[in-house]
Amino acid sequence: MIFKRFYIFTGKGGVGKTALSLAFTKHLTEQGSKAKLAYFKTSKLEESTIQYEEVLKKAQELNIETLGLDLLDSAQAYIQKKLGSKTVASWVVKTPFFKSLINMIPGFNYLIYMGQILEYLKQDPELVIVLDSPSSGHALTMFEATKNFNQIFQKGALYDDTLEMIQLLKQKNFLQVQLITLPSPLPLQESQDFIEQLQEIEPLLPVQIICNNSLIKYSDLKLPEELRQKLTNENRALEEVALDAKQIIPFCMANDSKSLVKELLPSMENLV
């Protein structure tokens, strides 16, 4: 089976991005892929990383390799590549000016992260990265910043680098954006808005809506009236966005990471 090189799982908070990212990475590894789950440890320099310790713990329980990206390390790696000196790069990223630059310029942090991810993929042709991205707004910023910096700098190293990044992202079978949502009208509408915004930034980027926690699988069961009404509303909402069965992830009963991922695995083949 041929896999894409870079999968981005994004969406609003609480839609199940991390669980699906874990399950999808597990599926890829079981199919023989050299897949790693990537996540951003920080969005600003010197920010706490405690919020992602749980992600790392779950990945370790599932024997999933991870790629925890630190903003300072990623910035230093980029500067070292350009200047050819680890010592100088280490000095530059520690200066107050550079720290202020990264923390203050909108999207610069995500541009650095995008560049680091693509560098890993270039260095290892067999590597597949599954990014457990922050919320959909941050994902939009990541793509928007890449394009904006390319347009701002009409020549020079940053222009060349961002142009290469854009060309790589648009290569056939390289990228897939999985936009995770829930089966109710507002989240589904927000997902459609995201796709429209992303297409305005870069029309050729492949993105699809994945609806998580659907009750459709249980439609033949005798459900309580409250759940029956929820299922009716869910069906109506899904019909409006015309998702096919492959884009719908059923609600899972499991309440621990291992069981949840195991229950999700059969649905992951449809997301490749």
Secondary structure, DSSP 8 states (H G I E B T S, - for coil): ----SEEEEEESTTSSHHHHHHHHHHHHHHTT-EEEEEEES-SSTT---GGGHHHHHHHHHTT--EEEE-HHHHHHHHHHHHHS-HHHHHHHHTSHHHHHHHHHSTTHHHHHHHHHHHHHHHH-TTEEEEEE-S-HHHHHHHHHHHHHHHHH--SSHHHHHHHHHHHHHTSTTTEEEEEEE-SSHHHHHHHHHHHHHHHHH-TT--EEEEEEEESGGGTTS---HHHHHHHHHHHHHHHHHT--GGGEEE-----SHHHHHHHHHHHHGGG-
